[in-house]
Amino acid sequence: MEIRTLCDVFYHAVGFGKPDHLKYKQDGVWRDISSDELRRAVEEFSMGLRSLGIEKGDRVAILSENRPEWAFTDLACLTAGLVDAPIYATLTPAQVLYILNDSEARAVVVSSPHQVRKVQEVRAQAKHLQHVILVEDVPADLKAGTTTFADVRARGREALAKDPDAVKKRAAEVQPGDLATLIYTSGTTGDPKGVMLTHSNLVSNTLGSGLVTDTLGPQDVALSFLPLCHVFERMSGHYLMLLKGCTIAYAESVEQVPANMAEVKPTVMSSVPRLYEKMFARVHEKVAGDPPLRQKIFRWAVGVGRENFRHFVDRTKPGLGLRVKAALADKLVFSKIKERTGGRLRLFVSGGAPLAREIAEFFGAAGLLILEGYGLTETSPVITVNRPDALKPGSVGLPIKDVEVRIAPDGEILTRGPHVMKGYFKKPEATAEAIDPEGWFHTGDIGMVDERGFLTITDRKKDLIVTSGGKNIAPQPIENVLKSNTLIAEIVMIGNKRNFPAALIVPNFENLEKWAKEKGVAYGSRDELIRKREVEDLYEQTVKDLTGHLAQYERIKKLALLPREFTLEAGELTPTLKVKRRVVEQKYKDVIDRMYEGAAA
């Protein structure tokens, strides 16, 4: 069938007739949802929403963690001609209210008692909200004025008994240019904006990404753990997997991802770099504690793997000797790393933030291919992506089908094509600022395109550090180099309008505490540990060793160690685990100011 809308993607998907189209864990057991059950749940809920009087074009909010009901609701809205507005499960009641009001949502589907409390707290101020639909059982005091997911499905089931093809007929009326969803940006500066994405925006991106991952099929299992509210997981872990007929397993939480990988044994996963950074660090932490002989074997295996991976990247055939050594390296070292991912994983996809080249090459050496891509909410999201037969570690790949990319005179990346959003909801001025009269979307990122067409991201335009001496410094590449060290969990470079760059560093405390024990450094708390002169010297030397290749003006002159990791709860990370630089800089303003007190360049 021709795929023109997301409704077509859904009906194409359920045509695979799988016994395990979706998987979720309940009471400690993984349970399957078949293609037929998926179709039935979506159609019943779609008709149920219509029975509540929700009309074509109306908005329905989704406040839920990743789970089957999230998928049911999204697909039900699409097939009914509705527009959904997902809300991150980590947002506060005030932030939830803003999206409910800005999107003019008439209904909200809410997952759990914790999320229901947020809605009930602000419901009186939600101007357009008429229906609160509860997925789980909640305490009696939270049920006032609500209905249940099961009740809405029952209403739909009753309507379908009279007209079994009603949903299919309504879905067939949906046009490619119709609005499909409002995805709200994280709003690190000012209020979040509702990005209007149409069916054709998301379908073009899904089909284009499908050409890159043409080996995926019904035999594959994807583990979904990034928030489905985020366009990266929405397209790559939801629509693309439906298109390919893959099984989608919903992770219990971010914290449970390692355990869920071992249980589900996925073959494909989408993630942000933070997962790969943590896996990289864990492997190197373990090796650091191994006997010298094992460490030597590990280093040998990584060297062999890197050489073998270079052949893969260059599309050349390794010699017999290298093939034999690679097989041995896999047996001795890499098979154990693969086992931690479930033993079947053949494709990682990375997006949302830059991935350090060293990490991409390490996983490639281990036989775990990471395809790094690039995009934004406003571009549905993929603009470029590496692919198995066209790979350049350190880059974000080539443009997907029908997508144009060019670099503006100031280095900003511009893109044009069917992936570019319709605009920002009720914000024509912001839309005109982002999309020029020729249809080019201005990404706000700085980059370059090589002679083969591979795009490399230098930094966010707004994150560039301009020192008081007028020197431009791109912090992300420097931070990525430093984060590959096992002593560093997170780093934020600063120095805008200052006379030199400095850095806030969150230590990898597990490794730092091991080092302190080995060196006989006594301490009572982490606060005390990071103030020890020996620890300060260790980090200063580590930073110096890793940044010696930089120009003098790019080198970090001062650093401050922080006593705890950045968290979502403290507002320092976005829902996709990117550091909110402005929040961190504001929170640690006193620490930053002290680094620059009386300092000379």
VOGU-3710 file (C-alpha; in Angstrom, 3 decimals, decimal comma):
1> meirtlcdvf> 0,000/0,000/0,000  1,130/3,572/-0,608  2,186/5,286/2,626  0,893/8,886/2,584  -0,165/9,460/6,192  0,660/8,076/9,624  -2,699/6,298/9,472  -1,279/4,349/6,527  1,801/3,510/8,630  -0,483/2,086/11,331
11> yhavgfgkpd> -2,599/-0,074/9,011  0,535/-1,242/7,190  2,034/-2,240/10,572  -0,889/-4,290/11,891  -0,893/-6,128/8,565  2,262/-7,946/9,715  0,077/-10,109/11,983  2,697/-10,507/14,709  1,978/-12,292/18,004  4,334/-9,874/19,817
21> hlkykqdgvw> 3,998/-6,488/18,134  4,424/-4,690/21,477  5,959/-5,910/24,742  5,714/-4,482/28,252  6,664/-5,688/31,710  3,982/-6,176/34,350  4,395/-7,814/37,740  7,906/-8,879/36,802  6,806/-10,649/33,591  7,160/-9,496/29,954
31> rdissdelrr> 3,776/-9,607/28,223  2,989/-9,511/24,498  0,430/-7,514/22,530  -0,331/-8,953/19,087  -0,888/-6,958/15,906  -4,581/-7,787/16,137  -4,787/-6,590/19,744  -2,930/-3,417/18,763  -5,391/-2,709/15,931  -8,382/-3,427/18,173
41> aveefsmglr> -7,136/-1,187/21,015  -6,394/1,706/18,639  -9,691/1,483/16,778  -11,749/1,190/19,964  -10,036/4,138/21,596  -10,265/6,164/18,372  -14,029/5,647/18,227  -14,291/6,233/21,972  -12,673/9,653/21,645  -15,122/10,545/18,881
51> slgiekgdrv> -18,020/9,424/21,079  -16,897/11,986/23,657  -17,541/14,697/21,082  -13,891/15,322/20,217  -13,866/16,459/16,583  -11,341/16,384/13,735  -8,511/18,851/14,401  -9,132/18,987/18,171  -6,124/18,538/20,444  -5,650/15,640/22,898
61> ailsenrpew> -2,755/15,793/25,367  -0,833/12,702/26,506  0,788/12,830/29,964  2,422/9,438/30,323  5,627/7,467/30,461  6,414/5,074/27,579  3,879/2,232/27,627  1,457/0,535/25,203  -1,334/3,002/26,049  0,881/5,855/24,838
71> aftdlaclta> 1,052/4,172/21,425  -2,672/3,354/21,463  -3,548/6,986/22,206  -1,248/8,454/19,574  -2,468/6,129/16,840  -6,098/6,534/17,911  -5,785/10,319/17,643  -4,170/10,078/14,212  -6,810/7,738/12,798  -9,575/10,009/14,157
81> glvdapiyat> -8,053/13,081/12,491  -7,157/14,567/15,893  -3,925/16,296/16,906  -2,060/15,012/19,951  0,143/17,089/22,239  2,515/14,879/24,266  3,685/16,184/27,662  6,898/14,955/29,297  6,137/12,899/32,394  8,888/14,813/34,248
91> ltpaqvlyil> 7,204/18,240/33,946  5,751/20,133/36,894  2,033/20,946/37,267  2,668/24,544/36,112  4,461/23,314/32,990  1,676/20,809/32,302  -0,892/23,602/32,601  1,015/25,780/30,125  0,890/23,052/27,447  -2,763/22,181/28,164
101> ndsearavvv> -3,726/25,821/27,700  -1,414/26,677/24,823  -2,475/23,588/22,822  -6,128/24,187/23,754  -6,394/20,487/24,619  -9,966/19,241/25,074  -8,845/15,949/26,609  -5,787/14,573/28,348  -4,815/10,902/28,706  -2,984/10,447/32,011
111> ssphqvrkvq> -0,982/7,374/33,036  -0,594/7,097/36,802  -1,692/8,526/40,159  1,463/10,685/40,225  0,572/12,249/36,861  -3,154/12,571/37,705  -2,279/14,704/40,735  -0,530/17,190/38,456  -3,615/17,556/36,266  -6,056/17,755/39,175
121> evraqakhlq> -3,912/20,451/40,792  -4,274/22,755/37,779  -7,512/21,532/36,220  -9,568/24,554/37,249  -7,154/26,760/35,278  -7,135/24,547/32,148  -9,471/26,652/30,018  -10,341/24,145/27,302  -10,009/20,819/29,152  -13,223/18,753/29,254
131> hvilvedvpa> -12,048/15,147/29,665  -9,386/13,547/31,883  -8,890/9,901/30,865  -7,071/7,636/33,361  -4,980/4,674/32,211  -4,334/3,159/35,668  -6,514/2,794/38,740  -6,076/5,814/40,991  -7,203/6,655/44,548  -10,844/7,643/44,896
141> dlkagtttfa> -10,000/11,245/45,802  -8,349/11,729/42,379  -11,210/10,297/40,304  -13,548/13,294/40,425  -14,636/14,331/36,937  -12,594/11,660/35,173  -13,206/8,629/33,007  -11,056/5,554/32,458  -9,176/4,381/29,402  -11,158/1,129/29,571
151> dvrargreal> -14,470/3,014/29,612  -13,529/5,038/26,536  -12,540/1,816/24,766  -15,886/0,266/25,752  -17,749/3,216/24,223  -15,715/2,780/21,054  -16,339/-0,963/20,980  -20,066/-0,342/21,125  -19,894/2,145/18,241  -17,718/-0,216/16,164
161> akdpdavkkr> -20,283/-2,998/16,558  -22,642/-0,867/14,459  -19,986/0,211/11,910  -16,829/-1,987/11,990  -15,072/0,059/9,285  -15,764/3,490/10,820  -12,145/4,115/11,920  -10,669/2,966/8,613  -13,054/5,253/6,753  -12,170/8,253/8,931
171> aaevqpgdla> -8,437/7,435/8,620  -8,774/7,388/4,821  -10,054/10,972/4,964  -6,882/12,219/6,672  -4,655/14,153/4,240  -0,838/14,324/4,200  -0,932/18,061/4,927  -3,156/17,663/8,003  -1,634/18,502/11,358  -0,630/15,328/13,243
181> tliytsgttg> 0,962/16,553/16,457  2,155/19,499/18,516  5,533/18,763/20,066  6,634/21,308/22,618  10,281/22,360/22,709  12,034/22,102/26,063  11,793/25,843/26,649  15,271/26,436/28,116  14,843/30,094/27,158  11,325/31,479/27,555
191> dpkgvmlths> 8,111/29,508/27,228  8,145/26,275/25,182  6,867/26,538/21,615  4,462/24,054/20,041  6,077/22,665/16,898  3,382/21,824/14,327  4,264/18,613/12,488  2,003/17,291/9,746  1,431/13,724/8,609  3,625/14,382/5,559
201> nlvsntlgsg> 6,438/15,810/7,734  6,655/12,640/9,815  5,921/10,222/6,960  8,662/11,706/4,765  11,108/11,377/7,655  10,009/7,842/8,494  10,293/6,683/4,879  13,651/8,449/4,428  15,033/6,864/7,596  13,581/3,532/6,481
211> lvtdtlgpqd> 15,761/3,610/3,363  18,841/4,021/5,587  17,832/1,072/7,794  16,657/-1,201/4,992  17,830/-4,360/6,792  15,317/-3,879/9,630  12,237/-6,085/9,526  9,702/-8,162/11,507  12,511/-10,264/12,957  13,863/-7,260/14,877
221> valsflplch> 13,145/-6,165/18,442  13,541/-2,528/19,497  13,861/-1,462/23,136  12,106/1,881/23,619  13,285/3,971/26,570  13,744/7,577/25,405  10,554/9,578/26,071  8,028/9,124/23,254  7,230/12,810/23,796  10,583/13,522/22,136
231> vfermsghyl> 10,460/13,542/18,351  13,609/11,381/18,029  12,043/8,404/19,826  8,619/9,183/18,337  9,907/8,791/14,791  12,783/6,294/15,162  11,459/4,112/17,996  7,738/4,284/17,164  6,743/5,121/13,568  9,879/3,659/11,953
241> mllkgctiay> 9,555/0,426/13,948  5,851/0,195/13,015  6,719/0,736/9,353  9,330/-2,046/9,479  7,134/-4,457/11,451  9,615/-4,618/14,342  8,574/-5,635/17,841  8,650/-2,672/20,253  9,476/-3,440/23,891  8,930/-0,638/26,409
251> aesveqvpan> 11,691/-0,336/29,021  10,514/-0,001/32,618  12,598/3,150/33,137  15,934/4,688/32,182  17,501/3,102/35,266  16,250/-0,358/34,236  17,599/-0,170/30,667  20,681/-2,391/31,337  18,501/-5,075/32,982  15,795/-4,796/30,309
261> maevkptvms> 18,408/-5,163/27,549  19,527/-8,453/29,064  15,888/-9,649/29,289  14,496/-8,468/25,946  17,704/-9,012/23,934  16,974/-6,164/21,473  18,471/-6,059/17,993  18,043/-2,285/17,543  17,939/0,717/19,886  17,765/4,480/19,614
271> svprlyekmf> 19,529/6,470/22,296  21,172/9,740/23,194  24,971/9,772/23,711  24,652/9,602/27,507  23,833/5,864/27,357  26,871/5,133/25,172  29,097/7,307/27,379  27,996/5,381/30,472  28,488/2,002/28,770  31,941/3,101/27,558
281> arvhekvagd> 32,856/4,247/31,077  31,597/1,017/32,703  33,669/-1,152/30,353  36,821/0,880/31,037  36,130/0,925/34,795  35,959/-2,872/34,835  39,130/-3,227/32,761  40,991/-0,848/35,101  40,341/-3,333/37,929  41,464/-6,392/35,941
291> pplrqkifrw> 44,870/-8,108/36,284  47,648/-6,690/34,016  47,408/-9,609/31,541  43,678/-9,054/30,967  44,270/-5,330/30,524  46,920/-6,111/27,926  44,526/-8,476/26,069  41,816/-5,785/26,165  44,133/-3,145/24,670  45,231/-5,606/21,984
301> avgvgrenfr> 41,627/-6,470/21,138  40,622/-2,808/20,882  43,575/-2,143/18,553  42,561/-5,076/16,345  38,911/-4,024/16,440  39,732/-0,450/15,438  41,817/-1,659/12,507  39,013/-3,964/11,425  36,436/-1,175/11,830  38,530/1,136/9,601
311> hfvdrtkpgl> 38,160/-1,419/6,821  34,395/-1,415/7,397  34,276/2,398/7,213  36,522/2,507/4,123  34,538/-0,323/2,440  37,718/-2,382/1,998  38,266/-6,051/2,775  40,595/-6,933/5,677  43,309/-9,480/5,039  43,133/-13,057/6,317
321> glrvkaalad> 45,484/-12,337/9,230  43,363/-9,443/10,473  40,172/-11,484/10,085  41,641/-14,251/12,256  42,802/-11,750/14,896  39,396/-10,015/14,833  37,613/-13,321/15,446  39,910/-14,020/18,397  39,423/-10,477/19,794  35,682/-10,961/19,557
331> klvfskiker> 35,817/-14,273/21,398  38,142/-13,044/24,163  36,788/-9,527/24,738  33,979/-8,144/22,592  31,553/-11,055/22,974  31,366/-10,219/26,700  30,554/-6,567/25,946  27,870/-7,634/23,455  26,390/-9,990/26,029  25,642/-6,978/28,253
341> tggrlrlfvs> 23,370/-5,601/25,510  21,503/-8,911/25,329  23,816/-10,563/22,808  21,751/-9,827/19,668  22,142/-6,080/19,176  23,290/-5,180/15,682  22,312/-1,531/15,376  22,441/1,456/17,697  21,096/4,828/16,520  22,397/7,945/18,245
351> ggaplareia> 20,877/11,410/18,199  19,858/14,353/20,349  23,431/15,523/21,031  26,939/15,043/19,577  28,603/11,677/20,165  32,353/11,688/20,816  34,242/10,129/17,905  36,310/7,989/20,277  33,135/6,387/21,645  31,687/5,746/18,172
361> effgaaglli> 34,959/4,104/17,105  35,201/2,006/20,280  31,718/0,553/19,750  32,510/0,027/16,069  35,659/-1,836/17,093  33,535/-4,032/19,357  31,184/-4,868/16,472  28,343/-2,706/17,834  27,534/-0,272/15,060  26,302/3,189/16,073
371> legygltets> 24,632/5,226/13,332  24,840/8,834/14,477  22,361/11,271/13,033  21,295/14,870/13,408  18,042/16,758/13,500  15,665/18,894/15,514  12,049/18,808/16,638  11,305/21,310/13,873  12,669/18,896/11,223  10,643/15,788/12,163
381> pvitvnrpda> 13,559/15,204/13,246  16,192/13,641/10,953  18,218/15,855/8,629  21,300/13,669/8,204  22,389/10,240/9,386  25,283/7,849/8,963  24,410/4,546/7,361  26,076/1,143/7,289  27,338/1,621/3,736  28,255/5,324/4,137
391> lkpgsvglpi> 29,809/5,911/7,528  32,106/8,618/8,839  32,711/8,514/12,617  32,796/12,021/14,071  30,237/13,230/11,521  26,428/13,094/11,619  26,221/11,568/8,156  24,564/12,395/4,866  21,151/14,012/4,258  18,256/11,572/3,976
401> kdvevriapd> 16,046/11,415/0,879  14,544/14,741/-0,303  16,378/16,755/2,388  18,598/19,690/1,408  21,406/21,054/3,607  23,557/24,126/3,146  25,907/26,168/5,327  25,179/29,890/5,711  28,041/32,428/5,479  28,244/32,576/9,300
411> geiltrgphv> 28,533/28,776/9,525  24,912/28,090/10,539  23,342/24,900/9,195  20,236/25,495/7,068  17,887/22,807/5,785  14,927/22,635/3,425  12,505/19,882/2,413  9,341/17,974/3,353  10,686/17,411/6,878  10,513/21,095/7,872
421> mkgyfkkpea> 7,668/21,867/10,275  4,517/23,741/9,355  5,480/26,327/11,980  5,157/27,181/15,658  1,587/26,974/16,966  0,030/30,454/17,297  3,480/32,056/16,889  3,756/33,449/13,332  6,619/35,814/14,223  8,743/32,993/15,666
431> taeaidpegw> 7,932/30,882/12,594  9,048/33,655/10,234  12,264/34,003/12,233  13,041/30,283/11,907  11,997/29,665/8,279  13,121/32,187/5,680  11,075/33,164/2,585  12,912/30,527/0,485  11,830/27,751/2,866  15,207/27,260/4,573
441> fhtgdigmvd> 14,954/26,390/8,261  17,696/28,000/10,374  18,850/25,333/12,841  20,901/27,464/15,220  23,731/24,932/14,913  27,183/25,561/13,459  28,715/22,982/11,125  30,532/22,110/7,945  29,972/19,791/4,986  32,934/17,880/3,503
451> ergfltitdr> 33,558/17,076/-0,131  31,595/13,802/0,182  28,555/15,554/1,666  29,053/14,426/5,288  27,891/16,991/7,830  29,884/17,666/10,995  28,400/19,696/13,850  30,754/22,135/15,497  28,427/23,496/18,173  25,176/25,245/18,981
461> kkdlivtsgg> 25,328/28,825/17,718  24,066/30,073/21,084  26,551/27,873/23,005  29,664/29,262/21,299  31,965/30,889/23,818  33,268/34,285/22,742  36,027/35,372/25,136  36,567/38,979/26,139  39,502/38,927/23,706  37,125/38,075/20,833
471> kniapqpien> 38,206/34,439/20,399  35,457/31,932/19,423  35,504/28,572/21,216  33,180/25,640/20,436  32,764/23,862/23,797  31,042/20,600/22,779  33,982/18,934/20,972  36,260/19,739/23,917  33,692/18,475/26,432  33,255/15,252/24,452
481> vlksntliae> 36,996/14,535/24,581  37,041/15,077/28,350  33,890/13,011/29,011  35,600/9,994/27,445  37,887/9,911/30,499  36,723/7,519/33,214  37,221/10,117/35,976  34,749/12,585/34,428  30,979/12,039/34,450  29,942/15,467/33,130
491> ivmignkrnf> 31,556/18,757/32,186  30,295/22,217/31,282  32,760/24,702/29,789  32,211/28,380/30,465  33,983/31,583/29,523  31,615/33,735/27,477  32,766/37,386/27,773  35,461/36,212/30,189  39,176/36,392/29,524  39,741/32,616/29,464
501> paalivpnfe> 37,718/29,343/29,461  37,016/27,458/32,677  34,970/24,359/33,460  32,569/22,839/35,952  33,293/19,114/36,315  31,159/16,388/37,891  33,548/13,561/38,803  32,743/9,922/38,183  32,609/9,349/41,934  32,789/5,572/41,740
511> nlekwakekg> 36,158/5,780/39,994  37,374/8,768/42,002  36,620/6,984/45,289  38,524/3,903/44,083  41,485/6,141/43,208  41,319/7,827/46,623  41,327/4,455/48,385  44,337/3,264/46,373  46,231/6,498/47,099  45,314/6,559/50,778
521> vaygsrdeli> 43,390/9,833/50,511  41,089/10,024/53,550  37,740/11,822/53,355  34,407/11,889/55,151  32,086/12,982/52,328  32,101/13,736/48,621  32,186/17,455/49,421  35,343/16,886/51,410  36,824/14,583/48,761  36,588/17,112/45,920
531> rkrevedlye> 38,298/19,766/48,063  41,376/17,623/48,663  44,460/19,132/47,030  45,460/15,720/45,626  42,074/15,422/43,890  42,237/18,943/42,482  45,738/18,189/41,154  44,496/14,923/39,601  41,732/16,651/37,640  43,901/19,601/36,619
541> qtvkdltghl> 46,505/17,190/35,229  43,837/15,036/33,528  42,342/18,073/31,779  45,801/19,320/30,814  46,783/15,925/29,345  43,570/15,629/27,284  43,568/19,183/25,898  47,221/19,714/25,055  46,384/19,622/21,334  44,152/22,693/21,572
551> aqyerikkla> 45,076/26,258/20,728  46,252/28,240/23,762  43,060/30,312/23,916  40,881/27,134/23,903  42,565/25,495/26,879  40,758/25,310/30,211  42,680/27,459/32,688  40,604/26,822/35,817  38,124/24,189/36,927  35,733/23,549/39,784
561> llpreftlea> 34,609/20,094/40,929  30,939/19,639/41,837  29,759/17,245/44,579  26,842/15,607/42,724  25,641/14,621/39,248  23,236/16,763/37,250  19,675/15,431/37,396  16,293/15,769/35,739  14,665/16,460/39,104  16,924/19,450/39,757
571> geltptlkvk> 16,107/20,857/36,316  19,709/20,553/35,111  18,971/17,990/32,385  16,414/17,961/29,593  14,088/14,923/29,346  16,567/13,492/26,810  19,413/13,921/29,326  21,167/16,894/27,717  22,710/19,395/30,125  20,846/22,698/30,380
581> rrvveqkykd> 23,855/24,979/30,262  22,034/28,158/31,277  20,447/26,458/34,296  23,784/25,007/35,432  25,591/28,321/34,940  22,951/30,151/36,968  22,869/27,541/39,736  26,646/27,559/40,136  27,154/31,295/39,522  29,006/31,774/42,818
591> vidrmyegaa> 31,365/28,886/42,022  32,023/30,330/38,552  32,598/33,847/39,860  35,154/32,552/42,368  37,132/30,898/39,547  37,492/34,258/37,837  38,164/36,409/40,926  41,413/38,311/40,436  42,356/35,960/37,593  44,573/37,069/34,758
601> a> 44,390/35,647/31,256
//
